[in-house]
Amino acid sequence: MKTSAGILLFKKEKNELYYFLVHPGGPFWKNKDLGAWSIPKGEILPDEDALKRALIEFKEETGKVAEGELTALSPIIQKGGKTVYAWALEGDIDPSELYSNTLQIEWPPRSGKTMEISEVDQWKWFPSEEAMKKINSAQTAFITELERMINEK
């Protein structure tokens, strides 16, 4: 089964938590919004360290290095069966300064034609309530767990 690793970047402003989410690029995701956003993440290679992959993916999908104290969150399993490992990181990032790597996909599927797409086409900060609607439904558990940890401090 596939596994991915990523970073849940968050910040506090005026007693409200905000979450940094990315929207996948490409024609499949073009008009999808609610439930389509994600933490910056990517597939873990065999024998690869999950945290190292999470940091690589953050750089590839934002152009920025994730630095600071990382807090491990409980892994989740998405609807398709993929396990996602995540680390929370408090910090700030300006979406207007970000860029994503690109990749080749076959489009339309099974057409034999390829096109180059940005892995991520949008980066945004969302307040907690909105983030819970935008993020992949299984990944809401990362936000819930982080907020519980913050409230217990």
N, CA, C and O of each residue as an XYZ file, in Angstrom:
612
protein
N       0.845     -1.191      0.000
C       0.000      0.000      0.000
C       0.891      1.256      0.000
O       1.978      1.257      0.578
N       0.421      2.296     -0.643
C       1.195      3.529     -0.745
C       1.193      4.305      0.572
O       0.228      4.283      1.336
N       2.312      4.991      0.804
C       2.420      5.857      1.975
C       2.960      7.214      1.536
O       3.757      7.304      0.602
N       2.520      8.261      2.216
C       2.990      9.613      1.955
C       3.369     10.264      3.277
O       2.996      9.801      4.355
N       4.123     11.352      3.158
C       4.524     12.112      4.334
C       4.452     13.596      4.006
O       4.764     14.016      2.891
N       4.034     14.386      5.000
C       3.906     15.814      4.761
C       3.973     16.650      6.020
O       4.122     16.141      7.132
N       3.857     17.962      5.806
C       3.960     18.948      6.878
C       2.651     19.730      6.969
O       2.154     20.248      5.969
N       2.101     19.810      8.185
C       0.940     20.657      8.455
C       1.473     21.951      9.068
O       1.757     22.016     10.264
N       1.602     22.980      8.226
C       2.085     24.281      8.690
C       0.902     25.051      9.255
O      -0.169     25.090      8.650
N       1.100     25.664     10.419
C       0.023     26.425     11.043
C       0.584     27.686     11.684
O       1.779     27.792     11.959
N      -0.319     28.643     11.913
C       0.060     29.876     12.609
C      -1.121     30.347     13.443
O      -2.273     30.004     13.178
N      -0.804     31.144     14.459
C      -1.841     31.728     15.315
C      -1.879     33.221     15.043
O      -0.849     33.895     15.048
N      -3.090     33.731     14.804
C      -3.295     35.168     14.653
C      -4.554     35.543     15.413
O      -5.626     34.994     15.155
N      -4.430     36.476     16.351
C      -5.578     36.947     17.139
C      -6.380     35.776     17.708
O      -7.600     35.723     17.546
N      -5.712     34.853     18.362
C      -6.343     33.696     19.011
C      -7.043     32.741     18.048
O      -7.836     31.903     18.479
N      -6.762     32.857     16.758
C      -7.335     31.908     15.795
C      -6.197     31.156     15.111
O      -5.143     31.722     14.823
N      -6.433     29.872     14.858
C      -5.446     29.064     14.147
C      -5.737     29.095     12.657
O      -6.889     29.043     12.226
N      -4.656     29.180     11.876
C      -4.735     29.138     10.416
C      -3.853     28.004      9.925
O      -2.806     27.716     10.505
N      -4.292     27.365      8.847
C      -3.569     26.231      8.281
C      -3.199     26.512      6.838
O      -3.985     27.056      6.062
N      -1.973     26.122      6.501
C      -1.451     26.297      5.149
C      -1.737     25.024      4.361
O      -1.250     23.947      4.706
N      -2.531     25.158      3.299
C      -2.884     24.014      2.470
C      -2.523     24.270      1.019
O      -2.425     25.417      0.582
N      -2.325     23.186      0.279
C      -1.987     23.275     -1.139
C      -3.072     22.589     -1.967
O      -3.716     21.638     -1.523
N      -3.252     23.099     -3.175
C      -4.228     22.536     -4.117
C      -3.452     21.858     -5.240
O      -2.576     22.476     -5.845
N      -3.764     20.591     -5.526
C      -3.019     19.877     -6.569
C      -3.265     20.476     -7.951
O      -4.371     20.908     -8.274
N      -2.211     20.489     -8.752
C      -2.312     21.008    -10.105
C      -2.846     19.954    -11.069
O      -3.070     18.801    -10.698
N      -3.042     20.373    -12.301
C      -3.452     19.448    -13.351
C      -4.938     19.479    -13.639
O      -5.728     19.981    -12.839
N      -5.312     18.940    -14.784
C      -6.705     19.021    -15.246
C      -7.698     18.269    -14.363
O      -8.850     18.688    -14.261
N      -7.290     17.174    -13.723
C      -8.219     16.413    -12.886
C      -8.740     17.255    -11.726
O      -9.913     17.162    -11.366
N      -7.866     18.081    -11.137
C      -8.214     18.865     -9.945
C      -8.692     20.271    -10.260
O      -9.085     21.009     -9.356
N      -8.663     20.651    -11.534
C      -8.909     22.037    -11.953
C     -10.135     22.685    -11.303
O     -10.024     23.795    -10.782
N     -11.275     22.041    -11.317
C     -12.498     22.654    -10.782
C     -12.945     22.043     -9.459
O     -14.101     22.199     -9.066
N     -12.055     21.360     -8.779
C     -12.389     20.759     -7.486
C     -11.867     21.674     -6.368
O     -10.772     22.227     -6.462
N     -12.671     21.819     -5.315
C     -12.286     22.707     -4.218
C     -12.476     22.037     -2.861
O     -11.494     21.650     -2.227
N     -13.716     21.892     -2.403
C     -13.960     21.300     -1.092
C     -13.446     19.860     -1.080
O     -13.812     19.051     -1.933
N     -12.597     19.556     -0.106
C     -12.039     18.209      0.006
C     -10.874     17.933     -0.915
O     -10.308     16.840     -0.886
N     -10.501     18.913     -1.741
C      -9.416     18.703     -2.705
C      -8.063     19.195     -2.192
O      -7.024     18.777     -2.704
N      -8.059     20.064     -1.203
C      -6.828     20.629     -0.679
C      -6.135     19.615      0.225
O      -6.749     18.650      0.678
N      -4.851     19.845      0.481
C      -4.054     18.885      1.237
C      -2.920     19.599      1.956
O      -2.606     20.751      1.658
N      -2.313     18.899      2.907
C      -1.035     19.371      3.410
C      -0.022     19.111      2.294
O      -0.235     18.204      1.490
N       1.076     19.879      2.215
C       2.125     19.549      1.249
C       2.695     18.176      1.626
O       3.199     17.989      2.734
N       2.610     17.228      0.700
C       3.041     15.863      1.010
C       3.406     15.121     -0.265
O       3.124     15.573     -1.375
N       4.040     13.974     -0.077
C       4.376     13.155     -1.231
C       4.700     11.738     -0.820
O       4.859     11.422      0.359
N       4.792     10.888     -1.842
C       4.975      9.463     -1.623
C       6.358      9.134     -1.051
O       7.382      9.645     -1.506
N       6.348      8.271     -0.048
C       7.586      7.813      0.577
C       8.149      6.674     -0.265
O       7.435      5.727     -0.594
N       9.422      6.768     -0.610
C      10.084      5.719     -1.377
C      10.437      4.550     -0.461
O      10.563      4.736      0.750
N      10.600      3.342     -1.022
C      10.970      2.198     -0.169
C      12.253      2.514      0.618
O      13.196      3.087      0.073
N      12.277      2.139      1.886
C      13.424      2.344      2.781
C      13.770      3.811      3.006
O      14.883      4.116      3.437
N      12.853      4.720      2.728
C      13.108      6.142      2.937
C      12.527      6.579      4.276
O      11.488      6.075      4.701
N      13.195      7.510      4.935
C      12.719      8.077      6.185
C      11.524      8.996      5.899
O      11.606      9.885      5.051
N      10.422      8.774      6.609
C       9.198      9.532      6.356
C       9.374     11.025      6.601
O       8.890     11.836      5.811
N      10.057     11.405      7.677
C      10.252     12.826      7.961
C      11.107     13.484      6.881
O      10.827     14.606      6.460
N      12.134     12.792      6.441
C      12.977     13.333      5.370
C      12.135     13.568      4.103
O      12.289     14.591      3.435
N      11.255     12.625      3.782
C      10.370     12.782      2.613
C       9.435     13.968      2.804
O       9.211     14.735      1.868
N       8.884     14.126      4.012
C       7.974     15.247      4.273
C       8.675     16.584      4.017
O       8.092     17.491      3.423
N       9.926     16.700      4.466
C      10.684     17.944      4.280
C      11.013     18.177      2.805
O      10.964     19.313      2.335
N      11.346     17.118      2.075
C      11.626     17.221      0.630
C      10.375     17.686     -0.104
O      10.438     18.578     -0.949
N       9.240     17.078      0.222
C       7.989     17.428     -0.461
C       7.576     18.868     -0.191
O       7.079     19.549     -1.088
N       7.778     19.335      1.034
C       7.442     20.721      1.351
C       8.250     21.654      0.453
O       7.708     22.612     -0.100
N       9.537     21.375      0.309
C      10.413     22.201     -0.542
C       9.972     22.131     -2.003
O       9.905     23.154     -2.685
N       9.668     20.909     -2.488
C       9.262     20.746     -3.888
C       7.943     21.458     -4.197
O       7.763     21.985     -5.295
N       7.025     21.475     -3.233
C       5.692     22.013     -3.490
C       5.527     23.485     -3.129
O       4.497     24.089     -3.431
N       6.551     24.072     -2.474
C       6.458     25.489     -2.095
C       7.678     26.304     -2.520
O       7.601     27.528     -2.636
N       8.788     25.636     -2.749
C      10.037     26.343     -3.024
C      10.719     26.830     -1.752
O      11.758     27.485     -1.826
N      10.155     26.524     -0.588
C      10.703     26.985      0.698
C      11.106     25.791      1.564
O      10.565     24.694      1.426
N      12.061     26.028      2.453
C      12.503     25.000      3.393
C      11.680     25.118      4.674
O      11.523     26.208      5.225
N      11.157     23.989      5.140
C      10.414     23.961      6.404
C      11.424     23.846      7.537
O      12.172     22.872      7.619
N      11.439     24.849      8.408
C      12.398     24.858      9.513
C      11.669     25.137     10.816
O      10.725     25.926     10.859
N      12.122     24.478     11.878
C      11.536     24.706     13.188
C      11.265     23.395     13.885
O      11.669     22.325     13.431
N      10.568     23.509     15.006
C      10.264     22.331     15.820
C       9.070     21.585     15.229
O       7.963     22.116     15.145
N       9.323     20.343     14.824
C       8.283     19.521     14.214
C       7.664     18.602     15.263
O       8.368     18.003     16.076
N       6.339     18.503     15.232
C       5.605     17.645     16.154
C       4.917     16.549     15.358
O       4.091     16.829     14.490
N       5.257     15.300     15.655
C       4.651     14.179     14.938
C       3.164     14.085     15.272
O       2.767     14.228     16.428
N       2.351     13.845     14.251
C       0.918     13.622     14.415
C       0.632     12.150     14.106
O       1.455     11.473     13.489
N      -0.513     11.663     14.528
C      -0.876     10.264     14.270
C      -1.145     10.070     12.774
O      -1.826     10.889     12.159
N      -0.616      8.994     12.188
C      -0.866      8.737     10.764
C      -2.357      8.497     10.506
O      -3.085      8.029     11.381
N      -2.788      8.824      9.296
C      -4.186      8.610      8.896
C      -4.199      7.728      7.648
O      -3.180      7.571      6.976
N      -5.348      7.165      7.354
C      -5.519      6.387      6.124
C      -6.600      7.072      5.306
O      -7.732      7.238      5.760
N      -6.231      7.472      4.082
C      -7.182      8.150      3.194
C      -8.113      7.118      2.553
O      -7.871      5.913      2.619
N      -9.180      7.623      1.934
C     -10.212      6.776      1.351
C      -9.648      5.724      0.391
O     -10.126      4.590      0.367
N      -8.648      6.088     -0.388
C      -8.060      5.156     -1.355
C      -7.118      4.133     -0.733
O      -6.576      3.278     -1.434
N      -6.921      4.218      0.587
C      -6.070      3.256      1.276
C      -4.662      3.750      1.573
O      -3.888      3.052      2.229
N      -4.319      4.945      1.100
C      -2.970      5.486      1.330
C      -2.821      5.948      2.775
O      -3.685      6.647      3.305
N      -1.712      5.551      3.409
C      -1.382      6.018      4.751
C      -0.574      7.306      4.629
O       0.367      7.381      3.839
N      -0.941      8.314      5.407
C      -0.240      9.595      5.379
C       0.316      9.886      6.768
O      -0.416      9.880      7.759
N       1.630     10.142      6.824
C       2.317     10.552      8.041
C       2.490     12.063      7.969
O       2.773     12.607      6.902
N       2.319     12.744      9.106
C       2.429     14.200      9.088
C       3.087     14.720     10.355
O       3.040     14.100     11.418
N       3.703     15.882     10.196
C       4.313     16.611     11.300
C       3.762     18.022     11.277
O       3.660     18.643     10.219
N       3.406     18.524     12.449
C       2.925     19.898     12.569
C       4.124     20.816     12.763
O       5.098     20.455     13.423
N       4.041     22.007     12.179
C       5.106     22.997     12.274
C       4.466     24.370     12.362
O       3.690     24.757     11.489
N       4.795     25.109     13.422
C       4.289     26.476     13.533
C       5.227     27.391     12.763
O       6.444     27.345     12.940
N       4.640     28.230     11.898
C       5.454     29.135     11.105
C       4.582     29.961     10.190
O       3.355     29.869     10.226
N       5.224     30.766      9.371
C       4.485     31.603      8.437
C       5.175     31.529      7.084
O       6.385     31.322      6.995
N       4.395     31.700      6.049
C       4.905     31.622      4.680
C       3.990     32.502      3.829
O       2.776     32.516      4.032
N       4.561     33.225      2.890
C       3.785     34.123      2.036
C       3.441     33.390      0.740
O       4.329     33.139     -0.075
N       2.164     33.042      0.534
C       1.787     32.291     -0.669
C       2.179     32.963     -1.987
O       2.352     32.284     -2.999
N       2.320     34.297     -1.982
C       2.672     34.989     -3.229
C       4.116     34.724     -3.647
O       4.493     35.019     -4.781
N       4.931     34.171     -2.742
C       6.344     33.909     -3.049
C       6.615     32.448     -3.397
O       7.773     32.064     -3.561
N       5.581     31.633     -3.513
C       5.787     30.192     -3.649
C       5.751     29.724     -5.097
O       5.168     30.366     -5.971
N       6.390     28.590     -5.318
C       6.351     27.930     -6.623
C       6.466     26.431     -6.403
O       6.958     25.971     -5.373
N       6.010     25.693     -7.377
C       5.997     24.234     -7.281
C       6.851     23.633     -8.389
O       7.055     24.229     -9.447
N       7.341     22.427     -8.107
C       7.990     21.680     -9.176
C       6.918     21.227    -10.179
O       5.723     21.325     -9.900
N       7.340     20.743    -11.318
C       6.399     20.265    -12.328
C       6.617     18.774    -12.561
O       7.650     18.211    -12.196
N       5.623     18.159    -13.173
C       5.738     16.748    -13.509
C       4.969     16.467    -14.792
O       4.120     17.251    -15.215
N       5.288     15.334    -15.399
C       4.617     14.912    -16.623
C       3.489     13.954    -16.251
O       3.679     13.042    -15.447
N       2.309     14.169    -16.845
C       1.205     13.229    -16.659
C       0.659     12.842    -18.024
O       0.824     13.566    -19.007
N       0.014     11.704    -18.065
C      -0.679     11.299    -19.285
C      -2.079     11.882    -19.219
O      -2.836     11.610    -18.287
N      -2.422     12.704    -20.239
C      -3.738     13.324    -20.270
C      -4.206     13.512    -21.683
O      -3.436     13.992    -22.514
N      -5.431     13.156    -21.998
C      -6.354     12.397    -21.160
C      -5.805     11.001    -20.809
O      -4.917     10.489    -21.491
N      -6.339     10.397    -19.747
C      -5.849      9.072    -19.340
C      -5.890      8.063    -20.498
O      -6.825      8.049    -21.298
N      -4.885      7.251    -20.560
C      -4.720      6.183    -21.560
C      -4.724      6.711    -22.995
O      -5.040      5.970    -23.926
N      -4.372      7.992    -23.181
C      -4.354      8.582    -24.521
C      -2.987      8.462    -25.171
O      -2.850      8.579    -26.388
N      -1.961      8.224    -24.327
C      -0.600      8.209    -24.853
C      -0.008      9.609    -24.952
O       1.174      9.753    -25.265
N      -0.800     10.637    -24.694
C      -0.315     12.021    -24.752
C       0.118     12.451    -23.355
O      -0.516     12.094    -22.363
N       1.206     13.222    -23.285
C       1.650     13.706    -21.982
C       1.593     15.229    -21.957
O       1.693     15.898    -22.986
N       1.432     15.745    -20.757
C       1.477     17.196    -20.570
C       2.216     17.468    -19.273
O       2.201     16.648    -18.355
N       2.868     18.633    -19.201
C       3.581     19.035    -17.997
C       2.651     19.887    -17.146
O       2.021     20.820    -17.645
N       2.568     19.561    -15.860
C       1.713     20.316    -14.941
C       2.519     20.698    -13.704
O       3.532     20.071    -13.393
N       2.061     21.725    -13.008
C       2.619     22.047    -11.698
C       2.031     21.066    -10.700
O       0.832     20.788    -10.725
N       2.880     20.538     -9.817
C       2.372     19.601     -8.814
C       1.331     20.283     -7.930
O       0.358     19.658     -7.509
N       1.544     21.566     -7.654
C       0.614     22.371     -6.853
C       0.296     23.629     -7.650
O       1.198     24.254     -8.208
N      -0.988     24.008     -7.707
C      -1.339     25.223     -8.453
C      -1.853     26.358     -7.573
O      -2.025     27.478     -8.055
N      -2.105     26.085     -6.274
C      -2.537     27.141     -5.353
C      -2.009     26.842     -3.955
O      -1.874     25.685     -3.557
N      -1.713     27.915     -3.217
C      -1.267     27.829     -1.825
C      -2.073     28.851     -1.058
O      -2.135     30.015     -1.454
N      -2.694     28.432      0.039
C      -3.504     29.394      0.805
C      -3.498     29.061      2.286
O      -3.308     27.917      2.697
N      -3.715     30.119      3.077
C      -3.956     29.977      4.510
C      -5.459     29.967      4.722
O      -6.178     30.782      4.144
N      -5.936     29.044      5.551
C      -7.354     28.967      5.874
C      -7.545     28.964      7.384
O      -6.800     28.287      8.093
N      -8.543     29.718      7.902
C      -8.869     29.582      9.311
C      -9.369     28.155      9.560
O      -9.822     27.475      8.640
N      -9.280     27.724     10.794
C      -9.562     26.335     11.150
C     -10.855     25.790     10.549
O     -10.845     24.734      9.916
N     -11.944     26.486     10.735
C     -13.243     25.981     10.275
C     -13.262     25.783      8.760
O     -13.780     24.779      8.273
N     -12.706     26.728      8.021
C     -12.673     26.614      6.559
C     -11.693     25.529      6.117
O     -11.959     24.800      5.161
N     -10.561     25.423      6.814
C      -9.576     24.385      6.485
C     -10.197     22.998      6.594
O      -9.906     22.116      5.787
N     -11.046     22.809      7.587
C     -11.692     21.501      7.781
C     -12.592     21.135      6.590
O     -12.809     19.954      6.322
N     -13.111     22.132      5.885
C     -13.957     21.878      4.709
C     -13.114     21.679      3.452
O     -13.462     20.876      2.586
N     -12.010     22.409      3.356
C     -11.187     22.388      2.138
C     -10.296     21.146      2.049
O     -10.076     20.614      0.961
N      -9.783     20.686      3.198
C      -8.784     19.620      3.213
C      -9.419     18.263      2.903
O     -10.600     18.043      3.172
N      -8.624     17.362      2.337
C      -9.037     15.976      2.132
C      -9.669     15.487      3.430
O      -9.092     15.673      4.501
N     -10.836     14.869      3.354
C     -11.606     14.541      4.562
C     -10.816     13.722      5.580
O     -10.977     13.933      6.782
N      -9.982     12.807      5.143
C      -9.204     12.000      6.096
C      -8.172     12.858      6.822
O      -7.845     12.587      7.978
N      -7.654     13.895      6.151
C      -6.622     14.741      6.750
C      -7.177     15.699      7.801
O      -6.402     16.349      8.503
N      -8.502     15.800      7.927
C      -9.066     16.635      8.994
C      -8.575     16.147     10.355
O      -8.491     16.935     11.296
N      -8.252     14.866     10.470
C      -7.772     14.305     11.734
C      -6.480     14.977     12.183
O      -6.238     15.095     13.384
N      -5.638     15.424     11.237
C      -4.400     16.126     11.605
C      -4.738     17.437     12.323
O      -4.132     17.763     13.344
N      -5.696     18.179     11.790
C      -6.092     19.462     12.378
C      -6.719     19.232     13.755
O      -6.396     19.929     14.717
N      -7.609     18.259     13.837
C      -8.275     17.943     15.107
C      -7.248     17.569     16.174
O      -7.322     18.046     17.307
N      -6.289     16.713     15.810
C      -5.274     16.286     16.778
C      -4.402     17.456     17.217
O      -4.127     17.610     18.407
N      -3.964     18.282     16.267
C      -3.134     19.428     16.600
C      -3.872     20.390     17.527
O      -3.297     20.869     18.505
N      -5.119     20.673     17.233
C      -5.886     21.605     18.066
C      -6.074     21.042     19.470
O      -6.047     21.796     20.443
N      -6.263     19.731     19.592
C      -6.375     19.108     20.911
C      -5.049     19.277     21.671
O      -5.046     19.600     22.859
N      -3.927     19.057     20.976
C      -2.605     19.206     21.618
C      -2.398     20.653     22.082
O      -1.912     20.884     23.190
N      -2.763     21.620     21.245
C      -2.580     23.037     21.587
C      -3.453     23.405     22.786
O      -3.010     24.124     23.681
N      -4.692     22.910     22.802
C      -5.609     23.228     23.898
C      -5.202     22.597     25.218
O      -5.577     23.088     26.283
N      -4.427     21.498     25.157
C      -3.979     20.835     26.377
C      -2.729     21.506     26.971
O      -2.352     21.217     28.107
N      -2.098     22.387     26.213
C      -0.882     23.058     26.712
C      -1.192     24.054     27.793
O      -0.283     24.700     28.316
